[in-house]
């Protein structure tokens, strides 16, 4: 559900001339999933404001890459459990109906 909300909120930021850049959308949606998993942040030392903002954006870019992989994995696991639960539920229901 969080992924759907993120994709819905971030979609307008990724549309240019009526065409959506899905790579940018996927990376932006991955930032909340990956930034807190980064164990190594590049901290600018001795840079001006442009270098500091550039390093912050670079850190968010790396966090988005990590988060996009984590988001894809979580969506695959959720789909697996949804299919597994549906199949087991149907099997349980058919056994209950056949047993009566």
Buried (B, 14 or more C-beta within 10 A) or exposed (E): EEBEEBBEEBBEEBEEEEEEEEEBBBBBBBBBBBBEEBEEEEEBEEEEEEEBEEBBEEBBEBBBBBBBBBBBEEEEEEEEEEEEEEEEEEEEEEEEEEEE
